[in-house]
Amino acid sequence: MNTSLLEYISTIIPKENLFVEEPMNQRTTFRTGGNAEILIEVETEEQLKQLIIFLNKIEEEYHIIGNGSNLLIGDRGIRGAILQIGSRMSKLEVYGTTIVAGAGVLLSQLAAFAAKNKLSGLEFASGIPGTLGGAVVMNAGAYGGEMCQVVTKVKVMTYEGEILELDHETMEFQYRNSVIRNKKFVVLEVEMSLELGDQKEILAKMSELSSARKEKQPLEFPSAGSTFKRPEGHFSGKLIMEAGLKGLQIGGAQVSEKHCGFVINRDHATSADILEVIRTVQDRVFENAGVKLEMEVICLGDF
Ligand SMILES: Cc1cc2nc3c(=O)[nH]c(=O)nc-3n(C[C@H](O)[C@H](O)[C@H](O)COP(=O)(O)OP(=O)(O)OC[C@H]3O[C@@H](n4cnc5c(N)ncnc54)[C@H](O)[C@@H]3O)c2cc1C
């Protein structure tokens, strides 16, 4: 990115929110990946609008990220700008049984806020390490819960910088997908409808699910959670285990010995190591069971 563009961006964005040649291994839960040419921590809708309009006008590539917990970034980095919707856009408000929250709020904070207000429906989300924006885009889910069960309205910014309000139907929620990814919208704010509950029971459920995660998932190693989508009628972890791939290691990346559905950064892995494990798993599972495993993790940048 040339210096005059950078100078222009720094007239829109405060210096402390602007990061040049930012190592993406510091911004993703896989802890791998090269540098982003420029990373901007977006603070307001107005900043975002000006940035999007400007970047579109000069035909500069940009990507939106949340907490980087479902991303595999190439070792050779990412060209263009990364716009991060994170803690600087994390308002939390409650109106009766409705919560309105900024896209940058972490799901753990959101679930704790719901529990504090005796609201039930977000217990499942408390252990998912993403932002609300990322969770809505991915229709994140766990233990029988999914974002689509609670989301009623989503405020987004379009590619042209316009604000739209999408209702539940317009969101076209599907398994680990929604309309947002195809349309290139940016999630700004989300309205969720919850139910009044017993605070003790809500907290007990969250704690039970947290223990289940600790017991079953390799949380002691960097990862992006389940690497593959659940194939219809199967479990990816089981298919991977049956293909004899438990513990398969290439470079520093490994099929977790604790949960085969997770590819982990076992020991200073590169993104290329992780991708090679993923491709090997896809090939071998297909040979063994005839099932095509589709990645849930999203690849960005140059590998
Ligand atoms: C240990 C671990 C456990 C996990 N467990 C689960 C689980 O149980 N269930 C589950 O579903 N997932 C799980 N995940 C995956 C991940 O946490 C979720 O997919 C999460 O919703 C991603 O949110 P994020 O903010 O990190 O998004 P990112 O990874 O930053 O981005 C993911 C996608 O969302 C887009 N995006 C992010 N924010 C916005 C925004 N504001 N507007 C528009 N687009 C946006 C990005 O462009 C990208 O396409 C787990 C991950 C880890 C590391």
PDBQT file of the ligand as one rigid body, heavy atoms in Angstrom, charges set to zero:
ROOT
HETATM    1  C1  LIG A 401     -11.363 -23.229  20.594  1.00  0.00    +0.000 C 
HETATM    2  C2  LIG A 401     -12.436 -22.869  19.621  1.00  0.00    +0.000 A 
HETATM    3  C3  LIG A 401     -13.714 -23.362  19.772  1.00  0.00    +0.000 A 
HETATM    4  C4  LIG A 401     -14.722 -23.035  18.857  1.00  0.00    +0.000 A 
HETATM    5  N1  LIG A 401     -15.970 -23.536  19.042  1.00  0.00    +0.000 NA
HETATM    6  C5  LIG A 401     -16.946 -23.217  18.174  1.00  0.00    +0.000 A 
HETATM    7  C6  LIG A 401     -18.281 -23.735  18.373  1.00  0.00    +0.000 A 
HETATM    8  O1  LIG A 401     -18.573 -24.434  19.313  1.00  0.00    +0.000 OA
HETATM    9  N2  LIG A 401     -19.219 -23.404  17.443  1.00  0.00    +0.000 N 
HETATM   10  C7  LIG A 401     -18.945 -22.615  16.356  1.00  0.00    +0.000 A 
HETATM   11  O2  LIG A 401     -19.852 -22.352  15.567  1.00  0.00    +0.000 OA
HETATM   12  N3  LIG A 401     -17.700 -22.107  16.161  1.00  0.00    +0.000 NA
HETATM   13  C8  LIG A 401     -16.703 -22.385  17.036  1.00  0.00    +0.000 A 
HETATM   14  N4  LIG A 401     -15.447 -21.889  16.838  1.00  0.00    +0.000 N 
HETATM   15  C9  LIG A 401     -15.164 -21.080  15.626  1.00  0.00    +0.000 C 
HETATM   16  C10 LIG A 401     -15.345 -19.550  15.800  1.00  0.00    +0.000 C 
HETATM   17  O3  LIG A 401     -15.162 -19.157  17.145  1.00  0.00    +0.000 OA
HETATM   18  C11 LIG A 401     -16.714 -19.086  15.306  1.00  0.00    +0.000 C 
HETATM   19  O4  LIG A 401     -16.888 -19.367  13.924  1.00  0.00    +0.000 OA
HETATM   20  C12 LIG A 401     -16.918 -17.582  15.523  1.00  0.00    +0.000 C 
HETATM   21  O5  LIG A 401     -18.258 -17.277  15.279  1.00  0.00    +0.000 OA
HETATM   22  C13 LIG A 401     -16.042 -16.707  14.613  1.00  0.00    +0.000 C 
HETATM   23  O6  LIG A 401     -16.110 -15.371  15.100  1.00  0.00    +0.000 OA
HETATM   24  P1  LIG A 401     -14.896 -14.347  14.900  1.00  0.00    +0.000 P 
HETATM   25  O7  LIG A 401     -15.325 -13.034  15.434  1.00  0.00    +0.000 OA
HETATM   26  O8  LIG A 401     -13.647 -14.896  15.447  1.00  0.00    +0.000 OA
HETATM   27  O9  LIG A 401     -14.850 -14.276  13.301  1.00  0.00    +0.000 OA
HETATM   28  P2  LIG A 401     -13.559 -14.325  12.368  1.00  0.00    +0.000 P 
HETATM   29  O10 LIG A 401     -12.890 -15.634  12.522  1.00  0.00    +0.000 OA
HETATM   30  O11 LIG A 401     -12.752 -13.105  12.549  1.00  0.00    +0.000 OA
HETATM   31  O12 LIG A 401     -14.280 -14.266  10.944  1.00  0.00    +0.000 OA
HETATM   32  C14 LIG A 401     -15.092 -15.332  10.501  1.00  0.00    +0.000 C 
HETATM   33  C15 LIG A 401     -15.912 -14.873   9.288  1.00  0.00    +0.000 C 
HETATM   34  O13 LIG A 401     -16.830 -13.871   9.705  1.00  0.00    +0.000 OA
HETATM   35  C16 LIG A 401     -16.619 -12.644   8.975  1.00  0.00    +0.000 C 
HETATM   36  N5  LIG A 401     -16.865 -11.550   9.931  1.00  0.00    +0.000 N 
HETATM   37  C17 LIG A 401     -16.394 -11.429  11.198  1.00  0.00    +0.000 A 
HETATM   38  N6  LIG A 401     -16.932 -10.333  11.783  1.00  0.00    +0.000 NA
HETATM   39  C18 LIG A 401     -17.731  -9.750  10.856  1.00  0.00    +0.000 A 
HETATM   40  C19 LIG A 401     -18.567  -8.590  10.844  1.00  0.00    +0.000 A 
HETATM   41  N7  LIG A 401     -18.706  -7.783  11.911  1.00  0.00    +0.000 N 
HETATM   42  N8  LIG A 401     -19.259  -8.313   9.697  1.00  0.00    +0.000 NA
HETATM   43  C20 LIG A 401     -19.143  -9.096   8.600  1.00  0.00    +0.000 A 
HETATM   44  N9  LIG A 401     -18.370 -10.201   8.550  1.00  0.00    +0.000 NA
HETATM   45  C21 LIG A 401     -17.686 -10.521   9.668  1.00  0.00    +0.000 A 
HETATM   46  C22 LIG A 401     -15.203 -12.722   8.449  1.00  0.00    +0.000 C 
HETATM   47  O14 LIG A 401     -15.070 -11.955   7.260  1.00  0.00    +0.000 OA
HETATM   48  C23 LIG A 401     -15.061 -14.214   8.184  1.00  0.00    +0.000 C 
HETATM   49  O15 LIG A 401     -15.677 -14.529   6.949  1.00  0.00    +0.000 OA
HETATM   50  C24 LIG A 401     -14.422 -22.186  17.751  1.00  0.00    +0.000 A 
HETATM   51  C25 LIG A 401     -13.129 -21.667  17.602  1.00  0.00    +0.000 A 
HETATM   52  C26 LIG A 401     -12.142 -22.000  18.529  1.00  0.00    +0.000 A 
HETATM   53  C27 LIG A 401     -10.764 -21.414  18.371  1.00  0.00    +0.000 C 
ENDROOT
TORSDOF 0
